Structures are given as structure tokens and as C-alpha cells.
Amino acid sequence: MHEIRELHVARVALIKDRIARLNRLDTARNRIVVRRLQARERQTDRQIAQIGAELVRLIDADPELARR
């Protein structure tokens, strides 16, 4: 259960970071800055997906949680 909580906290932090980055992207004008923000966005999306997949795996592996 601790592992699930830890992954959830990490996922929430990544989502908050993603929102802040999207806000910065809306105001960014420099091409290099825009590209770096977009690259970081793709990386964050991959990390969120990885954590989500691990959460699903852990929940499915626990019979009590899988029933919920």
C-alpha cells in the first residue's frame, strides 16, 4: 500500500508540473524555450503513463484492491 501511495504522490506532482509547464508554454516566445518546454512535456507524459501502468499492475496484483 505504501508503494501505491508513493506512486500516486509522484503522479500528482508530475501532473502539477505539467500544468505549470503548459502555462509557461502559452507565454513563451523564444523558439528554443518553446522546444525545450515541448520536449519536457513529452518526457512528463511518458513518466505519467509509466507510473499509471505501474499503479494498475500493483492494484491488479492485490486481490482486495482489484475488487474495488
Backbone as a printed PyTorch tensor [residue, N CA C, xyz], in Angstrom:
tensor([[[  0.8110,  -1.1830,   0.0000],
         [  0.0000,   0.0000,   0.0000],
         [  0.8660,   1.2630,   0.0000]],

        [[  1.9950,   1.1980,   0.7030],
         [  2.9120,   2.3350,   0.7440],
         [  3.4350,   2.6650,  -0.6570]],

        [[  3.7150,   1.6290,  -1.4100],
         [  4.2320,   1.8170,  -2.7670],
         [  3.1960,   2.5110,  -3.6570]],

        [[  1.9510,   2.1300,  -3.5090],
         [  0.8790,   2.7550,  -4.2900],
         [  0.7490,   4.2250,  -3.9110]],

        [[  0.8040,   4.5110,  -2.6330],
         [  0.7110,   5.8940,  -2.1650],
         [  1.8660,   6.7290,  -2.7160]],

        [[  3.0670,   6.1600,  -2.6700],
         [  4.2470,   6.8600,  -3.1730],
         [  4.1210,   7.1610,  -4.6740]],

        [[  3.6660,   6.1870,  -5.4380],
         [  3.4740,   6.3930,  -6.8720],
         [  2.3930,   7.4310,  -7.1460]],

        [[  1.3330,   7.4010,  -6.3590],
         [  0.2540,   8.3770,  -6.5220],
         [  0.7690,   9.7980,  -6.2770]],

        [[  1.5500,   9.9740,  -5.2240],
         [  2.1070,  11.2900,  -4.9070],
         [  3.0180,  11.7640,  -6.0470]],

        [[  3.8300,  10.8650,  -6.5780],
         [  4.7110,  11.2210,  -7.6940],
         [  3.9080,  11.6030,  -8.9320]],

        [[  2.8270,  10.8800,  -9.1850],
         [  1.9800,  11.1690, -10.3470],
         [  1.3050,  12.5330, -10.2110]],

        [[  0.8090,  12.8290,  -9.0320],
         [  0.1760,  14.1250,  -8.7910],
         [  1.1930,  15.2510,  -8.9890]],

        [[  2.4050,  15.0680,  -8.4920],
         [  3.4560,  16.0860,  -8.6620],
         [  3.7710,  16.3070, -10.1400]],

        [[  3.8480,  15.2290, -10.9040],
         [  4.1120,  15.3610, -12.3400],
         [  2.9790,  16.0940, -13.0480]],

        [[  1.7660,  15.8330, -12.6440],
         [  0.6150,  16.4990, -13.2650],
         [  0.6390,  17.9950, -12.9460]],

        [[  0.9570,  18.3460, -11.7010],
         [  1.0650,  19.7610, -11.3460],
         [  2.1830,  20.4400, -12.1300]],

        [[  3.3020,  19.7470, -12.2620],
         [  4.4340,  20.2710, -13.0410],
         [  4.0230,  20.4610, -14.4980]],

        [[  3.2670,  19.5210, -15.0230],
         [  2.8020,  19.5910, -16.4060],
         [  1.9060,  20.8110, -16.6220]],

        [[  1.0090,  21.0770, -15.6850],
         [  0.1180,  22.2300, -15.7980],
         [  0.9220,  23.5320, -15.7870]],

        [[  1.8870,  23.6200, -14.8860],
         [  2.7260,  24.8230, -14.8220],
         [  3.5020,  25.0080, -16.1270]],

        [[  4.0080,  23.9200, -16.6670],
         [  4.7730,  24.0000, -17.9230],
         [  3.8710,  24.4180, -19.0860]],

        [[  2.6490,  23.9120, -19.1200],
         [  1.7170,  24.3120, -20.1750],
         [  1.4020,  25.8090, -20.0780]],

        [[  1.2910,  26.3150, -18.8630],
         [  1.0730,  27.7420, -18.6880],
         [  2.2670,  28.5490, -19.1920]],

        [[  3.4810,  28.0770, -18.9020],
         [  4.6810,  28.7540, -19.4120],
         [  4.7380,  28.6670, -20.9280]],

        [[  4.3280,  27.5570, -21.4800],
         [  4.3460,  27.3770, -22.9310],
         [  3.4060,  28.3740, -23.6170]],

        [[  2.3050,  28.6890, -22.9730],
         [  1.3620,  29.6580, -23.5370],
         [  1.9830,  31.0450, -23.7020]],

        [[  2.9460,  31.3760, -22.8450],
         [  3.5400,  32.7180, -22.9000],
         [  4.9290,  32.7340, -23.5180]],

        [[  5.5280,  31.5720, -23.7540],
         [  6.8850,  31.5090, -24.3020],
         [  6.8950,  31.9820, -25.7510]],

        [[  7.9010,  32.7540, -26.0800],
         [  8.0260,  33.2680, -27.4390],
         [  9.3050,  32.7730, -28.1230]],

        [[ 10.3250,  32.5470, -27.3500],
         [ 11.6010,  32.1210, -27.9130],
         [ 11.4970,  30.6800, -28.4060]],

        [[ 11.9620,  30.4530, -29.6280],
         [ 11.8920,  29.1220, -30.2550],
         [ 12.5720,  28.0370, -29.4250]],

        [[ 13.7340,  28.3630, -28.8990],
         [ 14.4840,  27.3740, -28.1080],
         [ 13.7220,  27.0380, -26.8280]],

        [[ 13.1950,  28.0470, -26.1720],
         [ 12.4370,  27.8260, -24.9360],
         [ 11.1930,  26.9810, -25.2300]],

        [[ 10.5060,  27.3020, -26.3100],
         [  9.3030,  26.5440, -26.6860],
         [  9.6610,  25.0850, -26.9460]],

        [[ 10.7320,  24.8490, -27.6800],
         [ 11.1350,  23.4600, -27.9790],
         [ 11.5050,  22.6960, -26.7150]],

        [[ 12.2130,  23.3490, -25.8010],
         [ 12.5980,  22.6930, -24.5410],
         [ 11.3550,  22.3610, -23.7090]],

        [[ 10.4090,  23.2860, -23.6550],
         [  9.1730,  23.0300, -22.9090],
         [  8.3840,  21.8890, -23.5430]],

        [[  8.3460,  21.8480, -24.8540],
         [  7.6350,  20.7640, -25.5460],
         [  8.3240,  19.4220, -25.3170]],

        [[  9.6470,  19.4150, -25.3320],
         [ 10.3930,  18.1730, -25.0860],
         [ 10.1500,  17.6860, -23.6610]],

        [[ 10.1690,  18.6060, -22.7150],
         [  9.9120,  18.2340, -21.3270],
         [  8.4780,  17.7280, -21.1590]],

        [[  7.5600,  18.2990, -21.9210],
         [  6.1600,  17.8580, -21.8830],
         [  6.0390,  16.3980, -22.3330]],

        [[  6.7270,  16.0520, -23.4030],
         [  6.6910,  14.6560, -23.8860],
         [  7.2850,  13.7140, -22.8430]],

        [[  8.3700,  14.1470, -22.2150],
         [  9.0020,  13.3250, -21.1830],
         [  8.0530,  13.1350, -19.9950]],

        [[  7.4160,  14.1970, -19.5750],
         [  6.4720,  14.1150, -18.4570],
         [  5.3050,  13.2020, -18.7950]],

        [[  4.7920,  13.2960, -20.0140],
         [  3.6900,  12.4120, -20.4250],
         [  4.1020,  10.9450, -20.3330]],

        [[  5.3300,  10.6390, -20.7640],
         [  5.8230,   9.2550, -20.6730],
         [  5.9240,   8.8090, -19.2080]],

        [[  6.4170,   9.6910, -18.3560],
         [  6.5640,   9.3440, -16.9460],
         [  5.1990,   9.1200, -16.2870]],

        [[  4.2310,   9.9650, -16.5950],
         [  2.8860,   9.7960, -16.0480],
         [  2.3030,   8.4570, -16.5090]],

        [[  2.5090,   8.1270, -17.7700],
         [  1.9990,   6.8550, -18.2960],
         [  2.6760,   5.6620, -17.6130]],

        [[  3.9840,   5.7480, -17.3910],
         [  4.7040,   4.6620, -16.7210],
         [  4.1920,   4.4610, -15.3000]],

        [[  4.0110,   5.5590, -14.5950],
         [  3.5140,   5.4590, -13.2240],
         [  2.0890,   4.9080, -13.2210]],

        [[  1.2670,   5.3600, -14.1550],
         [ -0.0970,   4.8570, -14.2500],
         [ -0.1300,   3.3590, -14.5010]],

        [[  0.7320,   2.8970, -15.3860],
         [  0.7900,   1.4620, -15.6830],
         [  1.2370,   0.6680, -14.4570]],

        [[  2.1910,   1.2030, -13.7130],
         [  2.6580,   0.5100, -12.5080],
         [  1.5630,   0.4940, -11.4360]],

        [[  0.8210,   1.5740, -11.3240],
         [ -0.2980,   1.6020, -10.3750],
         [ -1.3330,   0.5340, -10.7260]],

        [[ -1.6630,   0.4290, -11.9880],
         [ -2.6260,  -0.5900, -12.4330],
         [ -2.0960,  -1.9880, -12.1180]],

        [[ -0.8190,  -2.2140, -12.3750],
         [ -0.2190,  -3.5240, -12.0980],
         [ -0.2980,  -3.8640, -10.6160]],

        [[  0.0430,  -2.8970,  -9.7650],
         [  0.0210,  -3.1420,  -8.3230],
         [ -1.3960,  -3.3720,  -7.8180]],

        [[ -2.3390,  -2.6240,  -8.3190],
         [ -3.7350,  -2.7870,  -7.9040],
         [ -4.2730,  -4.1400,  -8.3590]],

        [[ -3.9710,  -4.5180,  -9.5940],
         [ -4.4240,  -5.8160, -10.1050],
         [ -3.7910,  -6.9800,  -9.3460]],

        [[ -2.5890,  -6.7820,  -8.8260],
         [ -1.8860,  -7.8410,  -8.1070],
         [ -2.4220,  -8.0330,  -6.6860]],

        [[ -3.1580,  -7.0670,  -6.1840],
         [ -3.7050,  -7.1490,  -4.8340],
         [ -5.1940,  -7.4990,  -4.9340]],

        [[ -5.5860,  -8.7060,  -4.5460],
         [ -6.9730,  -9.1390,  -4.6890],
         [ -7.9790,  -8.1940,  -4.0300]],

        [[ -7.6340,  -7.6460,  -2.8870],
         [ -8.5580,  -6.7410,  -2.1890],
         [ -8.7390,  -5.4460,  -2.9670]],

        [[ -7.6640,  -4.8960,  -3.4780],
         [ -7.7630,  -3.6560,  -4.2580],
         [ -8.3930,  -3.9010,  -5.6140]],

        [[ -8.1230,  -5.0380,  -6.2060],
         [ -8.6470,  -5.3500,  -7.5290],
         [-10.1810,  -5.4600,  -7.5050]],

        [[-10.7330,  -5.8500,  -6.3620],
         [-12.1890,  -5.9730,  -6.2490],
         [-12.8790,  -4.6160,  -6.2690]],

        [[-12.1780,  -3.5670,  -5.8540],
         [-12.7920,  -2.2230,  -5.7380],
         [-13.1070,  -1.6710,  -7.0540]]])
